[in-house]
Amino acid sequence: MAGSAVRVEDSGAVRSLVLCRPEEFNTITPELRDELSAALDDADRDHDVRVVLLRAEGRAFCAGFGLDWSTVAQSGESGGGRVWDSMADVRMIGRFADTWAKLFELSKPTIAAVQGWCIAGGTDMVLNADVIIAGESASFGYPPARVWGIPEAPWLWVARLGLERAKRYLLTGDEIPAPEAAAAGLVLEVVPDDELPERATALARRMALLPLNQLQMLKLACNEVARRAYEPDASRLLGCFLDGVARHTQEGVDFVKRAQEVGWRDVVRERDAPFGDYGARPRQEK
């Protein structure tokens, strides 16, 4: 099965969901959200599937929300003369957050294989996976923390990093190279890029040796501990609400206005220039 943004592949009891817009760095669109949501639901229903592997084509796993359509959408909000509707915004962004949460809520194990950029909304998605394996080229982070957003599910950062490290990265929006991400606990391990597909698939197949009901019971038991400790539903609601607030502060509105003037690529470079990372990093250091 192939959609415009997500392709579905089966290999035995492992189902791969492949982000397949490499030329667009697999940026998040409503189409990606809807195709991934349907594919995850289908994988959960299919008794022959025991493990879901999320991976991506191209140089980037996911470079976040597509700022081409999302900044244009916000710039047109005031066209009717109405002020920002916070609850409509929560419903809108909540549809994305609820889709990413299916990676956590799915009754079956989910593994993500990440190469290249996995930033901003890409982390909203991938941190919901049960296990993340990163290639050496992978780089994580939430640069919209500097202006125009906060994570949709802050609990995922705290659960993986601990409170202090989560604050360290979110209060700066700093880039997190794969080795640093593994050392901090954001991802399970780092492997050479050319070994990433094989290593992630091997782990998925190893998990799939267990009976399906055993996998489901083990994941349920672990998730219940996480629910009691971190209250994921409340965290997502608060994260989605504050993400909307952050996009509609004066600084957030100015960011969108500037994007309309110079283009979203340049406004992102301007945002990150003082920090010298992400797209603002000197080319020779890439």
Secondary structure, DSSP 8 states (H G I E B T S, - for coil): -B-SSEEEEEETTEEEEEE--GGGTT-B-HHHHHHHHHHHHHHHH-TT--EEEEEE-SS-SB--B-HHHHHHHHHTGGGGS----HHHHHHHHHHHHHHHHHHHHSSS-EEEEE-SEEETHHHHHHTTSSEEEEETT-EEE-GGGGTT---S-HHHHHHHH-HHHHHHHHTTT--EEHHHHHHHTSSSEEE-GGGHHHHHHHHHHHHTTS-HHHHHHHHHHHHHHHHHHH-HHHHHHHHHHHHHHHHTSHHHHHHHHHHHHH-HHHHHHHHHTTTT-GGGS-GGG-
